[in-house]
């Protein structure tokens, strides 16, 4: 979730908190941590954009592209591969 710093700028935060209670179940206080994960979120966004760019390139490639695992199972087939290999 996004939080605000004292200077008003935003940052992505990872929060971990829990309530501490007395023997009767009455809330005494909350304790936890807040970590700045802005750099991680930025990297995730960059990775997402790169994947989308790569996917767009593969989808528009003028040649067939196929991705298979070690067992020979198709994991990805681009449209041109389908055009080349599939017969009516």
PDB file of N, CA, C and O in Angstrom:
ATOM      1  N   UNK A   1       0.838  -1.164   0.000  1.00  0.00           N
ATOM      2  CA  UNK A   1       0.000   0.000   0.000  1.00  0.00           C
ATOM      3  C   UNK A   1       0.884   1.229   0.000  1.00  0.00           C
ATOM      4  O   UNK A   1       2.032   1.187   0.444  1.00  0.00           O
ATOM      5  N   UNK A   2       0.342   2.314  -0.500  1.00  0.00           N
ATOM      6  CA  UNK A   2       1.124   3.537  -0.528  1.00  0.00           C
ATOM      7  C   UNK A   2       0.922   4.332   0.753  1.00  0.00           C
ATOM      8  O   UNK A   2      -0.178   4.392   1.303  1.00  0.00           O
ATOM      9  N   UNK A   3       1.986   4.928   1.205  1.00  0.00           N
ATOM     10  CA  UNK A   3       2.001   5.752   2.419  1.00  0.00           C
ATOM     11  C   UNK A   3       2.607   7.105   2.059  1.00  0.00           C
ATOM     12  O   UNK A   3       3.083   7.319   0.944  1.00  0.00           O
ATOM     13  N   UNK A   4       2.577   8.003   3.029  1.00  0.00           N
ATOM     14  CA  UNK A   4       3.155   9.328   2.841  1.00  0.00           C
ATOM     15  C   UNK A   4       4.290   9.550   3.828  1.00  0.00           C
ATOM     16  O   UNK A   4       4.185   9.203   5.005  1.00  0.00           O
ATOM     17  N   UNK A   5       5.369  10.129   3.337  1.00  0.00           N
ATOM     18  CA  UNK A   5       6.481  10.517   4.202  1.00  0.00           C
ATOM     19  C   UNK A   5       6.143  11.849   4.869  1.00  0.00           C
ATOM     20  O   UNK A   5       5.157  12.498   4.521  1.00  0.00           O
ATOM     21  N   UNK A   6       6.962  12.238   5.815  1.00  0.00           N
ATOM     22  CA  UNK A   6       6.753  13.519   6.499  1.00  0.00           C
ATOM     23  C   UNK A   6       6.759  14.690   5.525  1.00  0.00           C
ATOM     24  O   UNK A   6       6.056  15.681   5.725  1.00  0.00           O
ATOM     25  N   UNK A   7       7.567  14.567   4.457  1.00  0.00           N
ATOM     26  CA  UNK A   7       7.645  15.662   3.482  1.00  0.00           C
ATOM     27  C   UNK A   7       6.486  15.658   2.481  1.00  0.00           C
ATOM     28  O   UNK A   7       6.418  16.517   1.603  1.00  0.00           O
ATOM     29  N   UNK A   8       5.576  14.688   2.617  1.00  0.00           N
ATOM     30  CA  UNK A   8       4.409  14.613   1.752  1.00  0.00           C
ATOM     31  C   UNK A   8       4.567  13.722   0.537  1.00  0.00           C
ATOM     32  O   UNK A   8       3.590  13.458  -0.163  1.00  0.00           O
ATOM     33  N   UNK A   9       5.787  13.247   0.267  1.00  0.00           N
ATOM     34  CA  UNK A   9       5.997  12.370  -0.886  1.00  0.00           C
ATOM     35  C   UNK A   9       5.464  10.976  -0.575  1.00  0.00           C
ATOM     36  O   UNK A   9       5.404  10.561   0.582  1.00  0.00           O
ATOM     37  N   UNK A  10       5.082  10.271  -1.619  1.00  0.00           N
ATOM     38  CA  UNK A  10       4.531   8.927  -1.458  1.00  0.00           C
ATOM     39  C   UNK A  10       5.618   7.875  -1.544  1.00  0.00           C
ATOM     40  O   UNK A  10       6.656   8.081  -2.174  1.00  0.00           O
ATOM     41  N   UNK A  11       5.366   6.751  -0.907  1.00  0.00           N
ATOM     42  CA  UNK A  11       6.229   5.585  -1.061  1.00  0.00           C
ATOM     43  C   UNK A  11       5.390   4.331  -0.874  1.00  0.00           C
ATOM     44  O   UNK A  11       4.335   4.354  -0.240  1.00  0.00           O
ATOM     45  N   UNK A  12       5.888   3.227  -1.446  1.00  0.00           N
ATOM     46  CA  UNK A  12       5.238   1.934  -1.266  1.00  0.00           C
ATOM     47  C   UNK A  12       5.730   1.329   0.032  1.00  0.00           C
ATOM     48  O   UNK A  12       6.930   1.311   0.305  1.00  0.00           O
ATOM     49  N   UNK A  13       4.796   0.834   0.831  1.00  0.00           N
ATOM     50  CA  UNK A  13       5.148   0.287   2.136  1.00  0.00           C
ATOM     51  C   UNK A  13       4.657  -1.139   2.293  1.00  0.00           C
ATOM     52  O   UNK A  13       3.590  -1.516   1.808  1.00  0.00           O
ATOM     53  N   UNK A  14       5.467  -1.912   2.984  1.00  0.00           N
ATOM     54  CA  UNK A  14       5.074  -3.241   3.422  1.00  0.00           C
ATOM     55  C   UNK A  14       4.885  -3.137   4.931  1.00  0.00           C
ATOM     56  O   UNK A  14       5.803  -2.758   5.658  1.00  0.00           O
ATOM     57  N   UNK A  15       3.692  -3.474   5.386  1.00  0.00           N
ATOM     58  CA  UNK A  15       3.364  -3.325   6.800  1.00  0.00           C
ATOM     59  C   UNK A  15       3.131  -4.686   7.430  1.00  0.00           C
ATOM     60  O   UNK A  15       2.452  -5.540   6.860  1.00  0.00           O
ATOM     61  N   UNK A  16       3.696  -4.877   8.606  1.00  0.00           N
ATOM     62  CA  UNK A  16       3.502  -6.099   9.369  1.00  0.00           C
ATOM     63  C   UNK A  16       3.198  -5.664  10.796  1.00  0.00           C
ATOM     64  O   UNK A  16       4.055  -5.083  11.461  1.00  0.00           O
ATOM     65  N   UNK A  17       1.992  -5.937  11.269  1.00  0.00           N
ATOM     66  CA  UNK A  17       1.617  -5.479  12.600  1.00  0.00           C
ATOM     67  C   UNK A  17       0.695  -6.495  13.274  1.00  0.00           C
ATOM     68  O   UNK A  17       0.046  -7.313  12.622  1.00  0.00           O
ATOM     69  N   UNK A  18       0.666  -6.412  14.592  1.00  0.00           N
ATOM     70  CA  UNK A  18      -0.259  -7.245  15.347  1.00  0.00           C
ATOM     71  C   UNK A  18      -0.605  -6.545  16.659  1.00  0.00           C
ATOM     72  O   UNK A  18       0.098  -5.639  17.108  1.00  0.00           O
ATOM     73  N   UNK A  19      -1.697  -6.986  17.252  1.00  0.00           N
ATOM     74  CA  UNK A  19      -2.164  -6.397  18.498  1.00  0.00           C
ATOM     75  C   UNK A  19      -1.621  -7.200  19.680  1.00  0.00           C
ATOM     76  O   UNK A  19      -1.534  -8.427  19.631  1.00  0.00           O
ATOM     77  N   UNK A  20      -1.261  -6.486  20.732  1.00  0.00           N
ATOM     78  CA  UNK A  20      -0.818  -7.116  21.973  1.00  0.00           C
ATOM     79  C   UNK A  20      -1.917  -6.898  23.004  1.00  0.00           C
ATOM     80  O   UNK A  20      -2.337  -5.767  23.246  1.00  0.00           O
ATOM     81  N   UNK A  21      -2.379  -7.992  23.611  1.00  0.00           N
ATOM     82  CA  UNK A  21      -3.494  -7.931  24.555  1.00  0.00           C
ATOM     83  C   UNK A  21      -3.054  -8.404  25.937  1.00  0.00           C
ATOM     84  O   UNK A  21      -2.072  -9.134  26.078  1.00  0.00           O
ATOM     85  N   UNK A  22      -3.799  -7.974  26.949  1.00  0.00           N
ATOM     86  CA  UNK A  22      -3.537  -8.466  28.298  1.00  0.00           C
ATOM     87  C   UNK A  22      -4.252  -9.806  28.492  1.00  0.00           C
ATOM     88  O   UNK A  22      -4.859 -10.327  27.556  1.00  0.00           O
ATOM     89  N   UNK A  23      -4.182 -10.354  29.684  1.00  0.00           N
ATOM     90  CA  UNK A  23      -4.782 -11.662  29.961  1.00  0.00           C
ATOM     91  C   UNK A  23      -6.301 -11.673  29.796  1.00  0.00           C
ATOM     92  O   UNK A  23      -6.887 -12.731  29.566  1.00  0.00           O
ATOM     93  N   UNK A  24      -6.940 -10.517  29.910  1.00  0.00           N
ATOM     94  CA  UNK A  24      -8.386 -10.416  29.755  1.00  0.00           C
ATOM     95  C   UNK A  24      -8.803 -10.142  28.309  1.00  0.00           C
ATOM     96  O   UNK A  24      -9.994 -10.037  28.013  1.00  0.00           O
ATOM     97  N   UNK A  25      -7.841 -10.028  27.429  1.00  0.00           N
ATOM     98  CA  UNK A  25      -8.157  -9.779  26.027  1.00  0.00           C
ATOM     99  C   UNK A  25      -8.241  -8.306  25.668  1.00  0.00           C
ATOM    100  O   UNK A  25      -8.548  -7.963  24.527  1.00  0.00           O
ATOM    101  N   UNK A  26      -7.970  -7.430  26.629  1.00  0.00           N
ATOM    102  CA  UNK A  26      -8.011  -5.990  26.370  1.00  0.00           C
ATOM    103  C   UNK A  26      -6.771  -5.599  25.566  1.00  0.00           C
ATOM    104  O   UNK A  26      -5.656  -6.024  25.870  1.00  0.00           O
ATOM    105  N   UNK A  27      -6.991  -4.777  24.529  1.00  0.00           N
ATOM    106  CA  UNK A  27      -5.892  -4.321  23.702  1.00  0.00           C
ATOM    107  C   UNK A  27      -4.982  -3.394  24.511  1.00  0.00           C
ATOM    108  O   UNK A  27      -5.424  -2.390  25.071  1.00  0.00           O
ATOM    109  N   UNK A  28      -3.711  -3.756  24.555  1.00  0.00           N
ATOM    110  CA  UNK A  28      -2.725  -2.922  25.225  1.00  0.00           C
ATOM    111  C   UNK A  28      -2.060  -1.960  24.245  1.00  0.00           C
ATOM    112  O   UNK A  28      -1.932  -0.764  24.509  1.00  0.00           O
ATOM    113  N   UNK A  29      -1.644  -2.509  23.115  1.00  0.00           N
ATOM    114  CA  UNK A  29      -0.982  -1.686  22.089  1.00  0.00           C
ATOM    115  C   UNK A  29      -0.817  -2.514  20.820  1.00  0.00           C
ATOM    116  O   UNK A  29      -1.079  -3.716  20.798  1.00  0.00           O
ATOM    117  N   UNK A  30      -0.385  -1.847  19.789  1.00  0.00           N
ATOM    118  CA  UNK A  30      -0.077  -2.495  18.520  1.00  0.00           C
ATOM    119  C   UNK A  30       1.422  -2.372  18.292  1.00  0.00           C
ATOM    120  O   UNK A  30       2.036  -1.361  18.632  1.00  0.00           O
ATOM    121  N   UNK A  31       1.995  -3.407  17.718  1.00  0.00           N
ATOM    122  CA  UNK A  31       3.407  -3.320  17.377  1.00  0.00           C
ATOM    123  C   UNK A  31       3.617  -3.900  15.990  1.00  0.00           C
ATOM    124  O   UNK A  31       2.885  -4.781  15.539  1.00  0.00           O
ATOM    125  N   UNK A  32       4.631  -3.382  15.335  1.00  0.00           N
ATOM    126  CA  UNK A  32       4.913  -3.874  14.002  1.00  0.00           C
ATOM    127  C   UNK A  32       5.988  -3.064  13.322  1.00  0.00           C
ATOM    128  O   UNK A  32       6.676  -2.250  13.939  1.00  0.00           O
ATOM    129  N   UNK A  33       6.114  -3.309  12.036  1.00  0.00           N
ATOM    130  CA  UNK A  33       7.122  -2.628  11.236  1.00  0.00           C
ATOM    131  C   UNK A  33       6.504  -2.119   9.948  1.00  0.00           C
ATOM    132  O   UNK A  33       5.499  -2.642   9.466  1.00  0.00           O
ATOM    133  N   UNK A  34       7.123  -1.098   9.411  1.00  0.00           N
ATOM    134  CA  UNK A  34       6.770  -0.580   8.091  1.00  0.00           C
ATOM    135  C   UNK A  34       8.072  -0.479   7.314  1.00  0.00           C
ATOM    136  O   UNK A  34       9.022   0.170   7.751  1.00  0.00           O
ATOM    137  N   UNK A  35       8.102  -1.130   6.150  1.00  0.00           N
ATOM    138  CA  UNK A  35       9.308  -1.101   5.315  1.00  0.00           C
ATOM    139  C   UNK A  35       9.038  -0.422   3.993  1.00  0.00           C
ATOM    140  O   UNK A  35       7.972  -0.603   3.404  1.00  0.00           O
ATOM    141  N   UNK A  36       9.989   0.352   3.525  1.00  0.00           N
ATOM    142  CA  UNK A  36       9.885   1.033   2.235  1.00  0.00           C
ATOM    143  C   UNK A  36      10.258   0.039   1.142  1.00  0.00           C
ATOM    144  O   UNK A  36      11.408  -0.391   1.052  1.00  0.00           O
ATOM    145  N   UNK A  37       9.280  -0.327   0.309  1.00  0.00           N
ATOM    146  CA  UNK A  37       9.516  -1.283  -0.781  1.00  0.00           C
ATOM    147  C   UNK A  37       9.360  -0.612  -2.139  1.00  0.00           C
ATOM    148  O   UNK A  37       9.053  -1.272  -3.132  1.00  0.00           O
ATOM    149  N   UNK A  38       9.572   0.697  -2.179  1.00  0.00           N
ATOM    150  CA  UNK A  38       9.419   1.451  -3.419  1.00  0.00           C
ATOM    151  C   UNK A  38      10.333   0.919  -4.513  1.00  0.00           C
ATOM    152  O   UNK A  38       9.897   0.760  -5.653  1.00  0.00           O
ATOM    153  N   UNK A  39      11.593   0.641  -4.191  1.00  0.00           N
ATOM    154  CA  UNK A  39      12.529   0.140  -5.201  1.00  0.00           C
ATOM    155  C   UNK A  39      12.041  -1.189  -5.772  1.00  0.00           C
ATOM    156  O   UNK A  39      12.125  -1.413  -6.980  1.00  0.00           O
ATOM    157  N   UNK A  40      11.532  -2.071  -4.908  1.00  0.00           N
ATOM    158  CA  UNK A  40      11.013  -3.358  -5.388  1.00  0.00           C
ATOM    159  C   UNK A  40       9.814  -3.167  -6.309  1.00  0.00           C
ATOM    160  O   UNK A  40       9.720  -3.814  -7.352  1.00  0.00           O
ATOM    161  N   UNK A  41       8.897  -2.276  -5.924  1.00  0.00           N
ATOM    162  CA  UNK A  41       7.721  -2.016  -6.750  1.00  0.00           C
ATOM    163  C   UNK A  41       8.124  -1.420  -8.096  1.00  0.00           C
ATOM    164  O   UNK A  41       7.540  -1.757  -9.126  1.00  0.00           O
ATOM    165  N   UNK A  42       9.118  -0.538  -8.091  1.00  0.00           N
ATOM    166  CA  UNK A  42       9.607   0.038  -9.341  1.00  0.00           C
ATOM    167  C   UNK A  42      10.187  -1.037 -10.248  1.00  0.00           C
ATOM    168  O   UNK A  42       9.954  -1.024 -11.457  1.00  0.00           O
ATOM    169  N   UNK A  43      10.945  -1.972  -9.667  1.00  0.00           N
ATOM    170  CA  UNK A  43      11.516  -3.071 -10.449  1.00  0.00           C
ATOM    171  C   UNK A  43      10.425  -3.985 -10.997  1.00  0.00           C
ATOM    172  O   UNK A  43      10.525  -4.458 -12.129  1.00  0.00           O
ATOM    173  N   UNK A  44       9.383  -4.235 -10.202  1.00  0.00           N
ATOM    174  CA  UNK A  44       8.264  -5.049 -10.669  1.00  0.00           C
ATOM    175  C   UNK A  44       7.582  -4.390 -11.856  1.00  0.00           C
ATOM    176  O   UNK A  44       7.223  -5.069 -12.818  1.00  0.00           O
ATOM    177  N   UNK A  45       7.398  -3.081 -11.800  1.00  0.00           N
ATOM    178  CA  UNK A  45       6.775  -2.353 -12.907  1.00  0.00           C
ATOM    179  C   UNK A  45       7.652  -2.419 -14.152  1.00  0.00           C
ATOM    180  O   UNK A  45       7.152  -2.611 -15.260  1.00  0.00           O
ATOM    181  N   UNK A  46       8.953  -2.260 -13.968  1.00  0.00           N
ATOM    182  CA  UNK A  46       9.871  -2.331 -15.095  1.00  0.00           C
ATOM    183  C   UNK A  46       9.831  -3.722 -15.726  1.00  0.00           C
ATOM    184  O   UNK A  46       9.800  -3.847 -16.951  1.00  0.00           O
ATOM    185  N   UNK A  47       9.832  -4.756 -14.904  1.00  0.00           N
ATOM    186  CA  UNK A  47       9.763  -6.124 -15.402  1.00  0.00           C
ATOM    187  C   UNK A  47       8.462  -6.355 -16.157  1.00  0.00           C
ATOM    188  O   UNK A  47       8.470  -6.994 -17.209  1.00  0.00           O
ATOM    189  N   UNK A  48       7.346  -5.850 -15.644  1.00  0.00           N
ATOM    190  CA  UNK A  48       6.057  -5.988 -16.317  1.00  0.00           C
ATOM    191  C   UNK A  48       6.101  -5.328 -17.693  1.00  0.00           C
ATOM    192  O   UNK A  48       5.653  -5.917 -18.677  1.00  0.00           O
ATOM    193  N   UNK A  49       6.638  -4.106 -17.769  1.00  0.00           N
ATOM    194  CA  UNK A  49       6.716  -3.400 -19.055  1.00  0.00           C
ATOM    195  C   UNK A  49       7.597  -4.152 -20.044  1.00  0.00           C
ATOM    196  O   UNK A  49       7.272  -4.247 -21.227  1.00  0.00           O
ATOM    197  N   UNK A  50       8.720  -4.688 -19.552  1.00  0.00           N
ATOM    198  CA  UNK A  50       9.608  -5.451 -20.433  1.00  0.00           C
ATOM    199  C   UNK A  50       8.937  -6.722 -20.936  1.00  0.00           C
ATOM    200  O   UNK A  50       9.099  -7.085 -22.101  1.00  0.00           O
ATOM    201  N   UNK A  51       8.189  -7.399 -20.079  1.00  0.00           N
ATOM    202  CA  UNK A  51       7.458  -8.599 -20.511  1.00  0.00           C
ATOM    203  C   UNK A  51       6.413  -8.250 -21.566  1.00  0.00           C
ATOM    204  O   UNK A  51       6.248  -8.975 -22.547  1.00  0.00           O
ATOM    205  N   UNK A  52       5.719  -7.153 -21.363  1.00  0.00           N
ATOM    206  CA  UNK A  52       4.708  -6.735 -22.335  1.00  0.00           C
ATOM    207  C   UNK A  52       5.353  -6.383 -23.674  1.00  0.00           C
ATOM    208  O   UNK A  52       4.810  -6.711 -24.729  1.00  0.00           O
ATOM    209  N   UNK A  53       6.498  -5.723 -23.635  1.00  0.00           N
ATOM    210  CA  UNK A  53       7.223  -5.385 -24.870  1.00  0.00           C
ATOM    211  C   UNK A  53       7.666  -6.656 -25.578  1.00  0.00           C
ATOM    212  O   UNK A  53       7.490  -6.787 -26.789  1.00  0.00           O
ATOM    213  N   UNK A  54       8.238  -7.588 -24.836  1.00  0.00           N
ATOM    214  CA  UNK A  54       8.697  -8.848 -25.407  1.00  0.00           C
ATOM    215  C   UNK A  54       7.534  -9.624 -26.006  1.00  0.00           C
ATOM    216  O   UNK A  54       7.645 -10.169 -27.104  1.00  0.00           O
ATOM    217  N   UNK A  55       6.422  -9.672 -25.288  1.00  0.00           N
ATOM    218  CA  UNK A  55       5.233 -10.364 -25.787  1.00  0.00           C
ATOM    219  C   UNK A  55       4.739  -9.713 -27.078  1.00  0.00           C
ATOM    220  O   UNK A  55       4.374 -10.414 -28.022  1.00  0.00           O
ATOM    221  N   UNK A  56       4.725  -8.396 -27.127  1.00  0.00           N
ATOM    222  CA  UNK A  56       4.277  -7.673 -28.320  1.00  0.00           C
ATOM    223  C   UNK A  56       5.185  -7.996 -29.511  1.00  0.00           C
ATOM    224  O   UNK A  56       4.708  -8.183 -30.630  1.00  0.00           O
ATOM    225  N   UNK A  57       6.499  -8.061 -29.260  1.00  0.00           N
ATOM    226  CA  UNK A  57       7.442  -8.409 -30.325  1.00  0.00           C
ATOM    227  C   UNK A  57       7.171  -9.820 -30.828  1.00  0.00           C
ATOM    228  O   UNK A  57       7.129 -10.046 -32.037  1.00  0.00           O
ATOM    229  N   UNK A  58       6.987 -10.766 -29.924  1.00  0.00           N
ATOM    230  CA  UNK A  58       6.732 -12.151 -30.328  1.00  0.00           C
ATOM    231  C   UNK A  58       5.415 -12.284 -31.086  1.00  0.00           C
ATOM    232  O   UNK A  58       5.335 -13.018 -32.071  1.00  0.00           O
ATOM    233  N   UNK A  59       4.391 -11.580 -30.633  1.00  0.00           N
ATOM    234  CA  UNK A  59       3.083 -11.664 -31.280  1.00  0.00           C
ATOM    235  C   UNK A  59       3.123 -11.120 -32.707  1.00  0.00           C
ATOM    236  O   UNK A  59       2.363 -11.576 -33.561  1.00  0.00           O
ATOM    237  N   UNK A  60       4.002 -10.151 -32.976  1.00  0.00           N
ATOM    238  CA  UNK A  60       4.078  -9.517 -34.299  1.00  0.00           C
ATOM    239  C   UNK A  60       5.237 -10.029 -35.146  1.00  0.00           C
ATOM    240  O   UNK A  60       5.439  -9.560 -36.266  1.00  0.00           O
ATOM    241  N   UNK A  61       5.990 -10.977 -34.627  1.00  0.00           N
ATOM    242  CA  UNK A  61       7.156 -11.488 -35.354  1.00  0.00           C
ATOM    243  C   UNK A  61       6.729 -12.130 -36.675  1.00  0.00           C
ATOM    244  O   UNK A  61       5.712 -12.820 -36.738  1.00  0.00           O
ATOM    245  N   UNK A  62       7.517 -11.895 -37.731  1.00  0.00           N
ATOM    246  CA  UNK A  62       7.183 -12.476 -39.046  1.00  0.00           C
ATOM    247  C   UNK A  62       7.626 -13.929 -39.188  1.00  0.00           C
ATOM    248  O   UNK A  62       7.577 -14.481 -40.286  1.00  0.00           O
ATOM    249  N   UNK A  63       8.051 -14.544 -38.113  1.00  0.00           N
ATOM    250  CA  UNK A  63       8.489 -15.941 -38.126  1.00  0.00           C
ATOM    251  C   UNK A  63       7.872 -16.662 -36.927  1.00  0.00           C
ATOM    252  O   UNK A  63       7.478 -16.037 -35.942  1.00  0.00           O
ATOM    253  N   UNK A  64       7.797 -17.963 -37.032  1.00  0.00           N
ATOM    254  CA  UNK A  64       7.193 -18.742 -35.963  1.00  0.00           C
ATOM    255  C   UNK A  64       8.087 -18.854 -34.741  1.00  0.00           C
ATOM    256  O   UNK A  64       9.295 -19.058 -34.857  1.00  0.00           O
ATOM    257  N   UNK A  65       7.482 -18.718 -33.567  1.00  0.00           N
ATOM    258  CA  UNK A  65       8.212 -18.862 -32.309  1.00  0.00           C
ATOM    259  C   UNK A  65       7.417 -19.804 -31.414  1.00  0.00           C
ATOM    260  O   UNK A  65       6.208 -19.653 -31.240  1.00  0.00           O
ATOM    261  N   UNK A  66       8.127 -20.784 -30.848  1.00  0.00           N
ATOM    262  CA  UNK A  66       7.494 -21.710 -29.930  1.00  0.00           C
ATOM    263  C   UNK A  66       8.387 -21.878 -28.710  1.00  0.00           C
ATOM    264  O   UNK A  66       9.612 -21.905 -28.827  1.00  0.00           O
ATOM    265  N   UNK A  67       7.775 -21.989 -27.548  1.00  0.00           N
ATOM    266  CA  UNK A  67       8.499 -22.220 -26.303  1.00  0.00           C
ATOM    267  C   UNK A  67       7.975 -23.524 -25.721  1.00  0.00           C
ATOM    268  O   UNK A  67       6.774 -23.700 -25.520  1.00  0.00           O
ATOM    269  N   UNK A  68       8.918 -24.444 -25.452  1.00  0.00           N
ATOM    270  CA  UNK A  68       8.540 -25.756 -24.922  1.00  0.00           C
ATOM    271  C   UNK A  68       9.344 -26.044 -23.663  1.00  0.00           C
ATOM    272  O   UNK A  68      10.465 -25.559 -23.507  1.00  0.00           O
ATOM    273  N   UNK A  69       8.760 -26.841 -22.760  1.00  0.00           N
ATOM    274  CA  UNK A  69       9.519 -27.268 -21.590  1.00  0.00           C
ATOM    275  C   UNK A  69      10.315 -28.514 -21.938  1.00  0.00           C
ATOM    276  O   UNK A  69      10.266 -28.984 -23.075  1.00  0.00           O
ATOM    277  N   UNK A  70      11.045 -29.052 -20.975  1.00  0.00           N
ATOM    278  CA  UNK A  70      11.895 -30.223 -21.208  1.00  0.00           C
ATOM    279  C   UNK A  70      11.141 -31.476 -21.576  1.00  0.00           C
ATOM    280  O   UNK A  70      11.728 -32.411 -22.120  1.00  0.00           O
ATOM    281  N   UNK A  71       9.838 -31.517 -21.288  1.00  0.00           N
ATOM    282  CA  UNK A  71       9.019 -32.683 -21.619  1.00  0.00           C
ATOM    283  C   UNK A  71       8.378 -32.569 -22.993  1.00  0.00           C
ATOM    284  O   UNK A  71       7.642 -33.463 -23.409  1.00  0.00           O
ATOM    285  N   UNK A  72       8.649 -31.483 -23.697  1.00  0.00           N
ATOM    286  CA  UNK A  72       8.069 -31.286 -25.015  1.00  0.00           C
ATOM    287  C   UNK A  72       6.678 -30.670 -24.997  1.00  0.00           C
ATOM    288  O   UNK A  72       5.993 -30.645 -26.020  1.00  0.00           O
ATOM    289  N   UNK A  73       6.257 -30.172 -23.830  1.00  0.00           N
ATOM    290  CA  UNK A  73       4.955 -29.520 -23.728  1.00  0.00           C
ATOM    291  C   UNK A  73       5.076 -28.087 -24.208  1.00  0.00           C
ATOM    292  O   UNK A  73       5.988 -27.364 -23.804  1.00  0.00           O
ATOM    293  N   UNK A  74       4.155 -27.677 -25.071  1.00  0.00           N
ATOM    294  CA  UNK A  74       4.153 -26.310 -25.580  1.00  0.00           C
ATOM    295  C   UNK A  74       3.749 -25.347 -24.462  1.00  0.00           C
ATOM    296  O   UNK A  74       2.706 -25.517 -23.832  1.00  0.00           O
ATOM    297  N   UNK A  75       4.573 -24.350 -24.229  1.00  0.00           N
ATOM    298  CA  UNK A  75       4.283 -23.329 -23.232  1.00  0.00           C
ATOM    299  C   UNK A  75       3.799 -22.039 -23.891  1.00  0.00           C
ATOM    300  O   UNK A  75       3.012 -21.289 -23.312  1.00  0.00           O
ATOM    301  N   UNK A  76       4.283 -21.792 -25.114  1.00  0.00           N
ATOM    302  CA  UNK A  76       3.876 -20.595 -25.855  1.00  0.00           C
ATOM    303  C   UNK A  76       4.050 -20.852 -27.340  1.00  0.00           C
ATOM    304  O   UNK A  76       5.031 -21.462 -27.765  1.00  0.00           O
ATOM    305  N   UNK A  77       3.100 -20.388 -28.116  1.00  0.00           N
ATOM    306  CA  UNK A  77       3.159 -20.456 -29.574  1.00  0.00           C
ATOM    307  C   UNK A  77       2.665 -19.118 -30.094  1.00  0.00           C
ATOM    308  O   UNK A  77       1.567 -18.682 -29.749  1.00  0.00           O
ATOM    309  N   UNK A  78       3.472 -18.460 -30.928  1.00  0.00           N
ATOM    310  CA  UNK A  78       3.008 -17.180 -31.457  1.00  0.00           C
ATOM    311  C   UNK A  78       2.107 -17.391 -32.672  1.00  0.00           C
ATOM    312  O   UNK A  78       2.094 -18.487 -33.234  1.00  0.00           O
ATOM    313  N   UNK A  79       1.355 -16.378 -33.092  1.00  0.00           N
ATOM    314  CA  UNK A  79       0.403 -16.546 -34.200  1.00  0.00           C
ATOM    315  C   UNK A  79       1.045 -17.020 -35.502  1.00  0.00           C
ATOM    316  O   UNK A  79       0.450 -17.829 -36.214  1.00  0.00           O
ATOM    317  N   UNK A  80       2.242 -16.537 -35.828  1.00  0.00           N
ATOM    318  CA  UNK A  80       2.869 -16.935 -37.082  1.00  0.00           C
ATOM    319  C   UNK A  80       3.245 -18.410 -37.069  1.00  0.00           C
ATOM    320  O   UNK A  80       3.171 -19.065 -38.109  1.00  0.00           O
ATOM    321  N   UNK A  81       3.644 -18.950 -35.927  1.00  0.00           N
ATOM    322  CA  UNK A  81       3.936 -20.379 -35.830  1.00  0.00           C
ATOM    323  C   UNK A  81       2.674 -21.175 -36.144  1.00  0.00           C
ATOM    324  O   UNK A  81       2.721 -22.180 -36.852  1.00  0.00           O
ATOM    325  N   UNK A  82       1.554 -20.717 -35.612  1.00  0.00           N
ATOM    326  CA  UNK A  82       0.286 -21.381 -35.874  1.00  0.00           C
ATOM    327  C   UNK A  82      -0.052 -21.317 -37.372  1.00  0.00           C
ATOM    328  O   UNK A  82      -0.501 -22.308 -37.949  1.00  0.00           O
ATOM    329  N   UNK A  83       0.163 -20.164 -37.993  1.00  0.00           N
ATOM    330  CA  UNK A  83      -0.106 -20.016 -39.437  1.00  0.00           C
ATOM    331  C   UNK A  83       0.755 -20.957 -40.267  1.00  0.00           C
ATOM    332  O   UNK A  83       0.295 -21.498 -41.273  1.00  0.00           O
ATOM    333  N   UNK A  84       1.989 -21.151 -39.854  1.00  0.00           N
ATOM    334  CA  UNK A  84       2.919 -21.987 -40.602  1.00  0.00           C
ATOM    335  C   UNK A  84       2.609 -23.463 -40.432  1.00  0.00           C
ATOM    336  O   UNK A  84       2.726 -24.221 -41.395  1.00  0.00           O
ATOM    337  N   UNK A  85       2.221 -23.894 -39.254  1.00  0.00           N
ATOM    338  CA  UNK A  85       2.108 -25.316 -38.954  1.00  0.00           C
ATOM    339  C   UNK A  85       0.717 -25.896 -38.994  1.00  0.00           C
ATOM    340  O   UNK A  85       0.569 -27.106 -39.166  1.00  0.00           O
ATOM    341  N   UNK A  86      -0.304 -25.087 -38.843  1.00  0.00           N
ATOM    342  CA  UNK A  86      -1.674 -25.605 -38.800  1.00  0.00           C
ATOM    343  C   UNK A  86      -2.248 -25.602 -40.218  1.00  0.00           C
ATOM    344  O   UNK A  86      -2.204 -24.592 -40.921  1.00  0.00           O
ATOM    345  N   UNK A  87      -2.783 -26.750 -40.616  1.00  0.00           N
ATOM    346  CA  UNK A  87      -3.399 -26.859 -41.940  1.00  0.00           C
ATOM    347  C   UNK A  87      -4.902 -27.028 -41.758  1.00  0.00           C
ATOM    348  O   UNK A  87      -5.380 -27.540 -40.745  1.00  0.00           O
ATOM    349  N   UNK A  88      -5.614 -26.584 -42.762  1.00  0.00           N
ATOM    350  CA  UNK A  88      -7.072 -26.660 -42.722  1.00  0.00           C
ATOM    351  C   UNK A  88      -7.555 -28.040 -43.038  1.00  0.00           C
ATOM    352  O   UNK A  88      -8.761 -28.284 -43.049  1.00  0.00           O
TER     353      UNK A  88
END
